[in-house]
Amino acid sequence: MGFESRADTTHQDRPRTPGSPDAAPETVGEAAVLVGGPADGTRIRVTGRPAVVQVTYPCELDGPADGARAEALHVYRLDLQVERAPLHYGVDPASP
């Protein structure tokens, strides 16, 4: 099962690298690692040190959904004791 992580930016927010369309995108933000929970060890990049990162996993639906979808949501919070990259985001066990 895959996952999606969200910080305060999306791929549309990142600046485009000048040059050919095949050029690799410029690295933006700081390195961070998710600690605990279903995305334990996942490395991401964040901009502006957001306090919270959401990770979602798609859920299977058992019947007609009329376009609706369900996702399991996991919240990771910035560990303020870590001051240098990689930043740490720990799973919040009280998240919905």
Buried (B, 14 or more C-beta within 10 A) or exposed (E): EEBEBBBBBEEEEBEEEEEEEEEEEEEEBBEBBBBBBEBEEBEBBBEEEBEBBBBBBEEEEEEEEEEEEEEEEBBBBBBEEBEEEBBBBBBBEEBE
